[in-house]
Amino acid sequence: MKRSTIVELIALLFVILFLYTGISKLMDYEVDKEQIGLTPLLAPVAGAIVIILPIVEIITAVLLFIPKTRNYGLRLSLALMSAFTVYVVYILTYNDQLPCTCGGVLEQMSWPEHVIFNICMIILSITGILLARRPSRKLNKNSSTLANA
């Protein structure tokens, strides 16, 4: 399978994930605000997070969808999934009884399952970033020179 096809599949997976969770969070605004408010770390900024996070997720999905901005979207995906993982580890460390504000079906996962899911998504985002990198011109010159030899 071509590198570009793999990158497109990874991007599509993240587009679906971030559109799904972003829209779900916007639809359940009041519930999410209340649930985030239960987290001591985030309670002071719960109102802002409930608005900003789904918007950032939707923007990330749009960046991933557009080929010219896909690399930015992959990097933002990595940042978001890393931040979510840090948050889940925090929850597991301090209070694993708090509700999940992921949205929709993802809320059904246990906190340890979230960690595994997030790590898999981090690996996918890194894979997408690495595969999306264009080979350097020097490498192309050397490989064409070797092919001609």
Backbone as a printed PyTorch tensor [residue, N CA C, xyz], in Angstrom:
tensor([[[  0.8480,  -1.1770,   0.0000],
         [  0.0000,   0.0000,   0.0000],
         [  0.8930,   1.2400,   0.0000]],

        [[  0.4770,   2.2380,  -0.7600],
         [  1.2640,   3.4590,  -0.8820],
         [  1.2530,   4.2500,   0.4250]],

        [[  2.3470,   4.9560,   0.6550],
         [  2.4600,   5.8090,   1.8490],
         [  1.3180,   6.8110,   1.9220]],

        [[  1.0150,   7.4280,   0.7950],
         [ -0.0330,   8.4500,   0.7790],
         [ -1.3980,   7.8640,   1.1380]],

        [[ -1.6420,   6.6380,   0.7310],
         [ -2.9120,   5.9760,   1.0640],
         [ -3.0070,   5.7120,   2.5610]],

        [[ -1.9170,   5.2860,   3.1480],
         [ -1.8960,   5.0300,   4.5950],
         [ -2.1270,   6.3350,   5.3520]],

        [[ -1.4670,   7.4060,   4.9230],
         [ -1.6480,   8.7110,   5.5690],
         [ -3.1040,   9.1500,   5.4470]],

        [[ -3.6860,   8.9710,   4.2710],
         [ -5.0920,   9.3500,   4.0750],
         [ -6.0190,   8.5430,   4.9780]],

        [[ -5.7480,   7.2620,   5.1420],
         [ -6.5720,   6.4220,   6.0220],
         [ -6.4460,   6.8520,   7.4840]],

        [[ -5.2290,   7.1550,   7.9030],
         [ -5.0070,   7.6370,   9.2710],
         [ -5.7290,   8.9680,   9.4690]],

        [[ -5.6030,   9.8580,   8.4970],
         [ -6.2750,  11.1580,   8.5820],
         [ -7.7870,  10.9690,   8.6420]],

        [[ -8.3230,  10.0820,   7.8290],
         [ -9.7650,   9.8260,   7.8190],
         [-10.2410,   9.3020,   9.1710]],

        [[ -9.4650,   8.4130,   9.7600],
         [ -9.8090,   7.8890,  11.0810],
         [ -9.8850,   9.0190,  12.1050]],

        [[ -8.9130,   9.9200,  12.0820],
         [ -8.9240,  11.0570,  13.0020],
         [-10.0480,  12.0420,  12.6750]],

        [[-10.3470,  12.2350,  11.3980],
         [-11.4650,  13.1100,  11.0210],
         [-12.7450,  12.5790,  11.6450]],

        [[-12.9850,  11.2880,  11.4930],
         [-14.1890,  10.6750,  12.0700],
         [-14.1870,  10.8210,  13.5890]],

        [[-13.0620,  10.5170,  14.2120],
         [-12.9570,  10.5970,  15.6700],
         [-13.2270,  12.0110,  16.1700]],

        [[-12.5450,  12.9970,  15.5910],
         [-12.6670,  14.3630,  16.1040],
         [-13.9990,  15.0150,  15.7450]],

        [[-14.5510,  14.7070,  14.5820],
         [-15.8860,  15.2350,  14.2740],
         [-16.9200,  14.6260,  15.2230]],

        [[-16.8110,  13.3300,  15.4230],
         [-17.7440,  12.6290,  16.3070],
         [-17.6840,  13.1790,  17.7300]],

        [[-16.4870,  13.2480,  18.2930],
         [-16.3690,  13.7060,  19.6780],
         [-16.6540,  15.2000,  19.8000]],

        [[-16.2010,  15.9860,  18.8300],
         [-16.4420,  17.4290,  18.8840],
         [-17.9220,  17.7620,  18.8260]],

        [[-18.6260,  17.1670,  17.8750],
         [-20.0630,  17.4240,  17.7450],
         [-20.8190,  16.8790,  18.9540]],

        [[-20.4170,  15.7110,  19.4190],
         [-21.0610,  15.1150,  20.5970],
         [-20.9140,  16.0180,  21.8200]],

        [[-19.7250,  16.5840,  21.9890],
         [-19.4880,  17.4780,  23.1310],
         [-20.3130,  18.7590,  23.0210]],

        [[-20.4410,  19.2870,  21.8180],
         [-21.2440,  20.4940,  21.6350],
         [-22.7290,  20.2130,  21.9060]],

        [[-23.1740,  19.0230,  21.5260],
         [-24.5780,  18.6660,  21.7400],
         [-24.8890,  18.4390,  23.2190]],

        [[-23.8970,  17.9840,  23.9780],
         [-24.0830,  17.7170,  25.4080],
         [-23.3750,  18.7720,  26.2520]],

        [[-23.4270,  20.0060,  25.8220],
         [-22.6880,  21.1010,  26.4460],
         [-22.8640,  21.1420,  27.9630]],

        [[-24.0830,  21.1850,  28.4480],
         [-24.3400,  21.3250,  29.8890],
         [-23.8070,  20.1370,  30.6830]],

        [[-24.0220,  18.9300,  30.1620],
         [-23.5400,  17.7200,  30.8420],
         [-22.0220,  17.7330,  30.9030]],

        [[-21.3890,  18.0550,  29.7830],
         [-19.9240,  18.0870,  29.7400],
         [-19.3650,  19.1390,  30.6880]],

        [[-20.0020,  20.2950,  30.7320],
         [-19.5350,  21.3610,  31.6280],
         [-19.6030,  20.8960,  33.0820]],

        [[-20.6740,  20.2090,  33.4220],
         [-20.8290,  19.7020,  34.7820],
         [-19.7830,  18.6270,  35.0930]],

        [[-19.5710,  17.7110,  34.1390],
         [-18.6090,  16.6320,  34.3540],
         [-17.1800,  17.1490,  34.4470]],

        [[-16.8070,  18.0650,  33.5850],
         [-15.4580,  18.6360,  33.6450],
         [-15.2830,  19.4220,  34.9360]],

        [[-16.3520,  20.0450,  35.4030],
         [-16.3120,  20.7850,  36.6590],
         [-16.0400,  19.9040,  37.8640]],

        [[-16.2660,  18.5950,  37.7320],
         [-15.9910,  17.6570,  38.8220],
         [-14.5060,  17.3490,  38.9620]],

        [[-13.7350,  17.6370,  37.9360],
         [-12.2990,  17.3730,  37.9570],
         [-11.5970,  18.5540,  38.6220]],

        [[-10.9780,  18.3240,  39.7780],
         [-10.3350,  19.4440,  40.4860],
         [ -9.3430,  20.2220,  39.6270]],

        [[ -8.5990,  19.5340,  38.8060],
         [ -7.5960,  20.1710,  37.9550],
         [ -8.2320,  21.1260,  36.9400]],

        [[ -9.4010,  20.7510,  36.4030],
         [-10.0170,  21.5140,  35.3290],
         [-11.2110,  22.3630,  35.7540]],

        [[-11.6860,  22.1800,  36.9640],
         [-12.8870,  22.8850,  37.4260],
         [-12.8180,  24.3980,  37.2110]],

        [[-11.7010,  25.0540,  37.5040],
         [-11.6600,  26.5060,  37.3280],
         [-11.8260,  26.9760,  35.8790]],

        [[-11.5080,  26.1040,  34.9330],
         [-11.5810,  26.4980,  33.5200],
         [-12.5860,  25.6510,  32.7320]],

        [[-13.4790,  24.9840,  33.4390],
         [-14.4330,  24.0720,  32.7900],
         [-15.2590,  24.7740,  31.7230]],

        [[-15.7410,  25.9800,  32.0070],
         [-16.5510,  26.7160,  31.0360],
         [-15.8290,  26.9640,  29.7280]],

        [[-14.5650,  27.3090,  29.8070],
         [-13.7720,  27.5660,  28.6020],
         [-13.4490,  26.2680,  27.8620]],

        [[-13.0820,  25.2350,  28.6090],
         [-12.7200,  23.9570,  27.9890],
         [-13.8890,  23.3710,  27.2150]],

        [[-15.0840,  23.4760,  27.7830],
         [-16.2690,  22.8970,  27.1520],
         [-16.5690,  23.5520,  25.8070]],

        [[-16.1580,  24.7770,  25.6310],
         [-16.3660,  25.4620,  24.3500],
         [-15.1590,  25.2770,  23.4320]],

        [[-13.9650,  25.4820,  23.9650],
         [-12.7540,  25.4760,  23.1460],
         [-12.4100,  24.0780,  22.6280]],

        [[-12.5000,  23.0540,  23.4820],
         [-12.0710,  21.7090,  23.0910],
         [-12.8340,  21.1730,  21.8770]],

        [[-14.1570,  21.1960,  21.8620],
         [-14.8330,  20.6740,  20.6640],
         [-14.5400,  21.4990,  19.4040]],

        [[-14.3510,  22.7940,  19.5650],
         [-14.0110,  23.6290,  18.4110],
         [-12.6340,  23.2370,  17.8790]],

        [[-11.6780,  23.0080,  18.7700],
         [-10.3350,  22.5840,  18.3520],
         [-10.4020,  21.2080,  17.6800]],

        [[-11.2340,  20.3190,  18.1970],
         [-11.3750,  18.9950,  17.5800],
         [-11.9470,  19.1140,  16.1670]],

        [[-12.9330,  19.9630,  15.9860],
         [-13.5320,  20.1360,  14.6580],
         [-12.5500,  20.8150,  13.7070]],

        [[-11.8160,  21.8030,  14.1870],
         [-10.7860,  22.4490,  13.3640],
         [ -9.7240,  21.4350,  12.9550]],

        [[ -9.3400,  20.5650,  13.8910],
         [ -8.3610,  19.5170,  13.5850],
         [ -8.8800,  18.6120,  12.4780]],

        [[-10.1610,  18.2330,  12.5670],
         [-10.7650,  17.3860,  11.5270],
         [-10.7170,  18.0730,  10.1670]],

        [[-10.9980,  19.3580,  10.1320],
         [-10.9610,  20.1070,   8.8700],
         [ -9.5270,  20.1480,   8.3250]],

        [[ -8.5560,  20.4070,   9.1970],
         [ -7.1520,  20.4280,   8.7640],
         [ -6.7360,  19.0700,   8.1910]],

        [[ -7.1970,  18.0060,   8.8110],
         [ -6.8720,  16.6580,   8.3420],
         [ -7.5310,  16.3430,   7.0040]],

        [[ -8.6810,  16.9020,   6.7740],
         [ -9.4430,  16.6280,   5.5620],
         [ -8.8190,  17.2820,   4.3330]],

        [[ -8.2030,  18.4360,   4.5290],
         [ -7.6100,  19.1900,   3.4200],
         [ -6.1630,  18.7220,   3.2190]],

        [[ -5.8440,  18.1760,   2.0500],
         [ -4.4950,  17.6370,   1.8370],
         [ -3.3570,  18.6150,   2.1620]],

        [[ -3.5050,  19.8960,   1.8120],
         [ -2.4190,  20.8580,   2.0510],
         [ -2.1940,  21.1390,   3.5330]],

        [[ -3.1920,  20.9160,   4.3710],
         [ -3.0580,  21.1900,   5.8060],
         [ -3.0200,  19.9070,   6.6420]],

        [[ -2.9860,  18.7730,   5.9720],
         [ -3.0520,  17.4820,   6.6720],
         [ -1.9160,  17.3080,   7.6750]],

        [[ -0.7160,  17.7500,   7.3230],
         [  0.4180,  17.6070,   8.2410],
         [  0.1730,  18.3790,   9.5410]],

        [[ -0.4020,  19.5870,   9.4300],
         [ -0.7470,  20.3610,  10.6280],
         [ -1.8030,  19.6120,  11.4430]],

        [[ -2.7660,  19.0380,  10.7460],
         [ -3.8080,  18.2670,  11.4180],
         [ -3.2580,  17.0520,  12.1420]],

        [[ -2.3030,  16.3760,  11.5200],
         [ -1.6820,  15.2120,  12.1640],
         [ -0.9070,  15.6250,  13.4130]],

        [[ -0.2190,  16.7410,  13.3200],
         [  0.5280,  17.2340,  14.4800],
         [ -0.4110,  17.6880,  15.5950]],

        [[ -1.4970,  18.3300,  15.2230],
         [ -2.4950,  18.7320,  16.2140],
         [ -3.1690,  17.4990,  16.8180]],

        [[ -3.3850,  16.4660,  16.0160],
         [ -3.9380,  15.2040,  16.5220],
         [ -3.0110,  14.6000,  17.5730]],

        [[ -1.7290,  14.6140,  17.2700],
         [ -0.7470,  14.0990,  18.2250],
         [ -0.7900,  14.8940,  19.5220]],

        [[ -0.8630,  16.2130,  19.4140],
         [ -0.9210,  17.0590,  20.6100],
         [ -2.1920,  16.7880,  21.4130]],

        [[ -3.3210,  16.7170,  20.7320],
         [ -4.5880,  16.4570,  21.4290],
         [ -4.5840,  15.0900,  22.1040]],

        [[ -4.1780,  14.0650,  21.3780],
         [ -4.1870,  12.7160,  21.9570],
         [ -3.1860,  12.6050,  23.1070]],

        [[ -2.0760,  13.3040,  23.0070],
         [ -1.1060,  13.3060,  24.1120],
         [ -1.6990,  14.0070,  25.3360]],

        [[ -2.3490,  15.1410,  25.1080],
         [ -2.9860,  15.8600,  26.2210],
         [ -4.0970,  15.0230,  26.8420]],

        [[ -4.9010,  14.3710,  26.0060],
         [ -5.9650,  13.5200,  26.5330],
         [ -5.3770,  12.3820,  27.3650]],

        [[ -4.2600,  11.8320,  26.9120],
         [ -3.6240,  10.7270,  27.6360],
         [ -3.1100,  11.1980,  28.9880]],

        [[ -2.4880,  12.3550,  29.0330],
         [ -2.0270,  12.9180,  30.3110],
         [ -3.2180,  13.1110,  31.2440]],

        [[ -4.3190,  13.6190,  30.7030],
         [ -5.5320,  13.8280,  31.5030],
         [ -6.0640,  12.4930,  32.0430]],

        [[ -6.1050,  11.4600,  31.2040],
         [ -6.6170,  10.1500,  31.6380],
         [ -5.7100,   9.5610,  32.7130]],

        [[ -4.4080,   9.6910,  32.5520],
         [ -3.4820,   9.1940,  33.5800],
         [ -3.7010,   9.9590,  34.8870]],

        [[ -3.9380,  11.2540,  34.7810],
         [ -4.2650,  12.0600,  35.9720],
         [ -5.5170,  11.5050,  36.6470]],

        [[ -6.5450,  11.2540,  35.8580],
         [ -7.7990,  10.7100,  36.3960],
         [ -7.5380,   9.3740,  37.0870]],

        [[ -6.7990,   8.5010,  36.4420],
         [ -6.4940,   7.1850,  37.0220],
         [ -5.7020,   7.3070,  38.3110]],

        [[ -4.8570,   8.3160,  38.3940],
         [ -4.0180,   8.5050,  39.5720],
         [ -4.8030,   9.0800,  40.7450]],

        [[ -5.7220,  10.0030,  40.4550],
         [ -6.3790,  10.7300,  41.5360],
         [ -7.8350,  10.3640,  41.7950]],

        [[ -8.5910,  10.0210,  40.7620],
         [-10.0010,   9.7310,  40.9930],
         [-10.6040,   9.0450,  39.7750]],

        [[-10.5140,   7.7260,  39.7300],
         [-10.9980,   7.0000,  38.5550],
         [-12.5130,   6.8340,  38.5260]],

        [[-13.2090,   7.4830,  39.4380],
         [-14.6750,   7.4260,  39.4640],
         [-15.3150,   8.5880,  38.7120]],

        [[-14.5110,   9.5200,  38.2240],
         [-15.0510,  10.6540,  37.4910],
         [-15.6050,  10.1870,  36.1470]],

        [[-16.6760,  10.8260,  35.6730],
         [-17.2460,  10.4370,  34.3760],
         [-16.3760,  10.9090,  33.2190]],

        [[-16.4870,  10.2150,  32.1140],
         [-15.7680,  10.5630,  30.8940],
         [-16.5670,  11.6060,  30.1190]],

        [[-15.8730,  12.5590,  29.5470],
         [-16.5370,  13.5820,  28.7350],
         [-16.1230,  13.4620,  27.2700]],

        [[-15.7820,  12.2570,  26.8560],
         [-15.2860,  12.0430,  25.4980],
         [-16.3650,  12.1900,  24.4450]],

        [[-17.5540,  11.8630,  24.7870],
         [-18.6520,  11.9620,  23.8340],
         [-19.0140,  10.6200,  23.2310]],

        [[-20.3010,  10.3750,  23.2100],
         [-20.8420,   9.2030,  22.5260],
         [-20.3300,   7.8760,  23.0260]],

        [[-20.0380,   6.9920,  22.0890],
         [-19.6410,   5.6200,  22.3780],
         [-18.3620,   5.5590,  23.2110]],

        [[-17.4630,   6.5100,  23.0160],
         [-16.1870,   6.4900,  23.7420],
         [-16.3810,   6.6110,  25.2480]],

        [[-17.5000,   7.1700,  25.6660],
         [-17.7860,   7.2900,  27.0980],
         [-17.9520,   5.9280,  27.7570]],

        [[-18.2090,   4.9000,  26.9620],
         [-18.4260,   3.5590,  27.4960],
         [-17.1160,   2.8590,  27.8720]],

        [[-15.9990,   3.4060,  27.4500],
         [-14.7040,   2.8020,  27.7770],
         [-14.3530,   3.0530,  29.2390]],

        [[-13.6330,   2.1030,  29.8140],
         [-13.0860,   2.3280,  31.1530],
         [-11.8760,   3.2490,  31.0060]],

        [[-11.4120,   3.8040,  32.1150],
         [-10.2370,   4.6780,  32.0410],
         [ -9.0050,   3.9310,  31.5340]],

        [[ -8.7330,   2.6830,  31.9970],
         [ -7.5780,   1.9620,  31.4240],
         [ -7.7420,   1.7070,  29.9170]],

        [[ -8.9670,   1.4420,  29.4720],
         [ -9.1900,   1.2600,  28.0360],
         [ -8.9190,   2.5590,  27.2710]],

        [[ -9.2330,   3.6860,  27.8950],
         [ -8.9230,   4.9830,  27.2820],
         [ -7.4310,   5.1530,  27.0860]],

        [[ -6.6490,   4.7540,  28.0740],
         [ -5.1910,   4.8800,  27.9610],
         [ -4.6960,   4.0660,  26.7680]],

        [[ -5.1620,   2.8370,  26.6530],
         [ -4.7450,   1.9710,  25.5410],
         [ -5.1890,   2.5720,  24.2120]],

        [[ -6.4440,   3.0010,  24.1340],
         [ -6.9640,   3.6290,  22.9100],
         [ -6.1310,   4.8500,  22.5450]],

        [[ -5.8600,   5.7140,  23.5260],
         [ -5.1020,   6.9370,  23.2660],
         [ -3.6870,   6.6420,  22.8010]],

        [[ -3.0450,   5.6640,  23.4120],
         [ -1.6860,   5.2930,  22.9990],
         [ -1.6970,   4.7900,  21.5580]],

        [[ -2.6940,   3.9920,  21.2040],
         [ -2.8110,   3.5280,  19.8110],
         [ -2.9930,   4.7060,  18.8610]],

        [[ -3.8040,   5.6770,  19.2610],
         [ -4.0300,   6.8530,  18.4140],
         [ -2.7700,   7.7250,  18.3270]],

        [[ -2.0150,   7.7970,  19.4000],
         [ -0.7390,   8.5290,  19.3680],
         [  0.2070,   7.8640,  18.3830]],

        [[  0.2790,   6.5430,  18.4330],
         [  1.1370,   5.7980,  17.5050],
         [  0.6950,   6.0480,  16.0640]],

        [[ -0.6090,   6.0390,  15.8360],
         [ -1.1160,   6.3090,  14.4840],
         [ -0.7750,   7.7210,  14.0260]],

        [[ -0.8940,   8.6900,  14.9130],
         [ -0.5830,  10.0590,  14.5080],
         [  0.9010,  10.2170,  14.1940]],

        [[  1.7530,   9.6040,  14.9830],
         [  3.1960,   9.6460,  14.7100],
         [  3.4900,   8.9520,  13.3830]],

        [[  2.8520,   7.8150,  13.1590],
         [  3.0280,   7.0940,  11.8940],
         [  2.6160,   7.9740,  10.7230]],

        [[  1.4690,   8.6420,  10.8470],
         [  0.9990,   9.5360,   9.7920],
         [  1.9640,  10.6750,   9.5420]],

        [[  2.4780,  11.2640,  10.6080],
         [  3.4370,  12.3750,  10.4780],
         [  4.6960,  11.9050,   9.7480]],

        [[  5.2080,  10.7530,  10.1520],
         [  6.4380,  10.2370,   9.5350],
         [  6.2270,   9.8450,   8.0790]],

        [[  5.0930,   9.2270,   7.7830],
         [  4.8250,   8.8120,   6.4060],
         [  4.5060,   9.9950,   5.4950]],

        [[  3.9680,  11.0700,   6.0680],
         [  3.6080,  12.2430,   5.2750],
         [  4.8240,  13.0830,   4.9110]],

        [[  5.9320,  12.8490,   5.6060],
         [  7.1400,  13.6210,   5.3050],
         [  7.5820,  13.3080,   3.8940]],

        [[  7.9510,  14.3470,   3.1960],
         [  8.4460,  14.1640,   1.8280],
         [  9.9170,  13.7760,   1.8950]],

        [[ 10.3110,  12.8330,   1.0670],
         [ 11.7350,  12.4800,   1.0410],
         [ 12.5580,  13.6970,   0.6210]],

        [[ 13.7550,  13.8060,   1.1840],
         [ 14.5980,  14.9510,   0.8410],
         [ 15.0700,  14.8300,  -0.6030]],

        [[ 15.4010,  15.9890,  -1.1860],
         [ 15.8690,  16.0060,  -2.5720],
         [ 17.1920,  15.2520,  -2.7110]],

        [[ 18.0160,  15.3570,  -1.6860],
         [ 19.3110,  14.6790,  -1.7270],
         [ 19.0900,  13.1760,  -1.8560]],

        [[ 18.1540,  12.6400,  -1.1070],
         [ 17.8500,  11.2110,  -1.1730],
         [ 17.3450,  10.8490,  -2.5700]],

        [[ 16.4960,  11.6790,  -3.1580],
         [ 15.9820,  11.4230,  -4.5020],
         [ 17.0970,  11.4240,  -5.5350]],

        [[ 18.0510,  12.3770,  -5.4190],
         [ 19.1760,  12.4390,  -6.3370],
         [ 20.0000,  11.1700,  -6.2530]],

        [[ 20.2970,  10.7530,  -5.0120],
         [ 21.1140,   9.5550,  -4.8200],
         [ 20.4190,   8.3250,  -5.3530]],

        [[ 19.1260,   8.1960,  -5.1280],
         [ 18.4360,   6.9980,  -5.5850],
         [ 18.3220,   6.9840,  -7.1100]],

        [[ 18.1610,   8.1630,  -7.7550],
         [ 18.1030,   8.1820,  -9.2180],
         [ 19.5010,   7.9180,  -9.8000]],

        [[ 20.5370,   8.3850,  -9.1050],
         [ 21.9000,   8.1140,  -9.5580],
         [ 22.1880,   6.6200,  -9.4580]],

        [[ 21.7500,   6.0060,  -8.3610],
         [ 21.9660,   4.5830,  -8.1930],
         [ 21.1850,   3.7900,  -9.2270]],

        [[ 20.0040,   4.2640,  -9.5660],
         [ 19.1920,   3.5540, -10.5540],
         [ 19.8260,   3.6160, -11.9420]],

        [[ 20.5230,   4.7250, -12.2270],
         [ 21.1410,   4.8860, -13.5240],
         [ 22.4710,   4.1560, -13.6480]],

        [[ 23.0560,   3.7600, -12.5150],
         [ 24.3710,   3.1250, -12.5420],
         [ 24.3310,   1.7100, -13.0560]]])
